[in-house]
């Protein structure tokens, strides 16, 4: 059966999902939904664009709605709201607020018999799974996660919400000495500040208070307050010329010991090197849309995370094909 997909929001993530759906033969894109004037949105493919106000009327025409808003203000409202009408998938990535978001979304999804798959992407998402697997295998050990160097969409979005900011890009940069100490099984105890730095490139509105913007960035809880953060104010032309791409990546490591006396050291490392953060994230979201659809067809409802999904539900392959070629 073909899984009917809808997209809410047509920014970088929405465009990525539009492309990713085309790579999956068991899916079709029903439409793009926007809070903007639909006539102002030009999709990359021949797919209709509708006003977001029309979504409740489309509940029988969409199997999974992909929510492409930002984690700062959009998804905390949108995910529980649209879980009333659809199976939904979001990429909520404010780690500290995931338990709160889960509870809010679970109530709406459970009451209406839908699945809401939250915090899907590569972190949270693929990195989360690798942390879980490694922790289960090496019980005597330590977990480490490094992000970057790359553009964080969530952090860039958070900067753009600050009054006086016209546009912005934020880069997360691992501290090389910390990463190498982990790989050498030195098991360092690292503070947030010792693991990463953050570098921001900001285009300010004309006449904006740059000192106030910089202070708002550096003191923002959950995003910048715990990091050494550098803020550069540049022109719009410089941002477009020098920071047009959206690369990212990172590393998940667990170091551990085995043996009666802990005499053997082990390192599990999973890494990603991404030319396009939103396009890769979109591919993860689309795989989990398949899982959400299948699980809901089996009568499962409520809020779910990547921890709740069997790997087989992600793949378009049959069990026989997976056993023959992937196991």
N, C-alpha and C positions, 0 to 999 in steps of 0.2 A: 504494500500500500504506500502511496506517496504521502509524505508528511508535508502539510501546508504550513509555511512559515510566514510570519509577519515581522516587520522591523519597525520599532518605534524609535525615531531619532536618526537623522542622516548626517552624522559627523564622520570622523575617521573610522569608528567602530561599525557604524551602520553600513558604510561603503565596503568595509572589509567583509561583513556578513553577506552582502549582496554578491560579492565575488565567490565567497566560500560555498554558498548554496549551489552555485553552478557546478561545483566540483563533486557534488553528491547526487547520484542518479535517483536516490529514493526521496528527494526533496524538491519542492517547488516554492518559489517566492510569490505569495499572494499580493503583497503590496508593501509600500513604504508609508509610514504614518508620521506626520510632522506637526509640531506646534506652530510652525511658520505657515505662511501662505503656500499651499501645495504647488501653485503655479511658479513659485520661486525656486523650487527644488528640481534639479535635472539629474535623474539617476543615470548610472553608467550603462544600464541595460534597459530593455523595453518592458518596464514594470510600472504599473500605475502608482501614483502618489495621492494619498488621501489626507484629509485633516485628522488629527489625533482625536478630535471630538467624535469621529465616526466609529471608533474602535468598539464601543459596547454593542453596536449594531452588527458587528462582524464576528461575534463570538461563535457562530456555527460554521464559519468559513476559514478559521485559522486554528491549526492544531497546537502550535507553539509560537508565542510572541516573544521576540528577542528585544530586551530592554537595553537601549544604548545610551542612556543618560549618564551623567557623572555621579560619583559616589557622595560628593559633598552635600548636594541638596536635592538632586533628581530622584535617585533610586530609593532613598528612605521613604519617599511618598509614592513613587510610581509602582514599585514592586508589590506592596500589599494591596494597592488599589486595583491593578490589572490582574492580580492573582484571583480576584473575584470572578473574572470573565474567562480567563485563559490559563493553560499551562504556560509558565513564563521561565525565562532564563535571564539572569543578570550577572554583571561582573563587579559587584560591590567589593571594593578593595581596601576599605578602611579597617584594617585588621582589628583594632581595638574595639570597634563597634559591631563586629560580626555577631556576637551573641544577642545583642539588642535587636539587630536587624532580623536575625533568624526568628526570634520570638514574635515580632510584629508580623512578619510574612507568614509564619506557620499558622497563625490564627485565621488569617484571611483565606489561605489556600485550603486548609483542612475543612473549613466551614463550607466551602464551595466545591469540594471534590476535585481540586486541581493539584498539580505538582508545581512547585516554585523552586527552581534550581538556582541557588544564590552563590555568589562569590566564585564564579567560574572564570577561568583564565589560566595564566601560568603562575601567578602568585598574587592572591590565593588561587589554587587550582592544581596545576601539574606539580609545582614545588611542594604544595601541601601533601600530595600523595607520596612524593619521594621522602619527605620528612617522616611520614607515618611508616612507610615500608622499612626505611633504614632503622628507625627507632625500634620497630618490632623485631628486627633481625639482630642488631648489635645492642643488646640490652645494657651492657656496661660501656657507656660512651657518652659523647657530647654532640649536640646538633649545632650547625652553623649555616646561615644563609647570607649570601652576598648578592646584591643587585647591581647591575650595570657593567660597564659604563653605558648609560642610555637614557633616553627621554622617558620620564614617567608621565603617562597621560593624566592620572589622577592628581598628581602634585601640580602639574601644569594647569589643570582645570581649576584647582583650588586657588592658585595665584590669580588666574583670570577673573575670579569672583570678587577680588579685592577692589573696592572703589578706587577709580583712577587708573586702573590697569586696562590697557587696550588689547594687549596680547602678551603671551609669555611662553617660554619653554624652560623646563627644569631637567637637569641631568643629575642622576644618581651615580656616584663614583666609588667603587670599592677601594679601601686602603690596601695597597699591595702587600705591605709587610704583614698585615693581619691575615690575609688570605694564605700567604706562604707559610706562616706559623701553624695554621690549621693543617695544611697539607703535610707538614713535617711531623704531625702527631704530637705537637707540643701542648695541645689542649689549652690554649690561652683562654683566660676569662676576659671577654671583650665587652666593653660598654657599647651602647648604640653609637656614641660619638667616635669610638675607636675603629669601628668597622666601615663606616661610609662618610663621605662628605657630599654636600649638595651644592650645585652651582645653578643659578637662576639667571636667565636673560629676559629682561622685561622691557616692553614698550609701554611707556606711560602716556596717558591722555595729556593733551596740551594743557599746561597750567596745573597739573596734578602735583601733590605734595610727595616728592620722591622719598623724603626721609620717613614719612608716615607709611608709605607703601613698603619700604625696606623693613621697617620695624614690624609691620603686620605680618610680613613673610617670616621673619626670623623668630617671632614669638608664637606662631601658629601651632597649637597643640595637635598631636598625632601626625603632623606633617614635617615641621621644620624645627620645633623648639629644642629637640634633643640632638641636633646635628650642628656641626660647623658648616654654616651656610654662607655662600658668597653671592651677592646680588649685583648684576651688571645691568645698567640702563643703556639700551641701544635703540637705534631707529628702527622703524618698521621695515625699511629696505634691508638693513643689516640682518634682521631676523629672518626675512624671506630668503636672503642670499646664503647665509651661513648656517641656518638651523631649520631647513625645510624638511629634512628627513625625520623619521621617528624610529630610530634603531633602539634596541635594548637587549637584555640578556641577563645572565647571572649564574649563580652556582648554589647548589644545595649539597652540603657535606655532612657526613657523620663519621666521627672517628671513634673507634672502640677497641676493646681488648678481649681476647679469648684465651682459654687455657686455664688450668687449675690455679696458676699464680699470675694470670694476666700477662703472660710473657710474649704474646703475639699481638701486634698492632695491625689494624685494618682501617682503610679509608674507603667509604662509599661516596662517590661524587657524581652528581647529575648537573649538566650544564646546558644552557641555551645561548645561542648567538643569533639574534634576530635582526634581519634587515628592516622589518616593519613590525613594530610592536602591535598595532591594532589589527593588522592582517593575520598575524599568528594567533592573537587572542580570539579573533573571530572564528578561526578554524576550531579552536577548543570549544567555544560556545556552541557551534553548530553540531559538534559531536555529542555534546551533552543535551542538545535539543532532541536528538534521536533517542537518547536514554530516557529523557523526561516523557516523551511520547509513548515509548514502549512500556515504561513502568506504570504510567497512568492507565494505559489500556489493560493492565493487569489488576487494576483496582487500587493502586497505591496513590495516596494523596498527601498533602502537607508540604512543608519546606524541607528541602534536601540540600546536601552539599556533595562535593566530589567523593567524600568518604562513604556515602550511602549508595554508590553506583557500582554495579558489577562491571568489570572491564568488557565483558561480552556485549553489554547493552550499548556500548559506544560505537561498535563496529558495524558497518553494513554487511560484513561477511557472515556466512552461516557458521554454525558451530563446527560443521565438518570442514569447511574451508580454513577456519582458524586453527583447528587441530593439525591439519595437513601442512600448513604453510608458516604458521607463526609460533606454534608451541615448541 
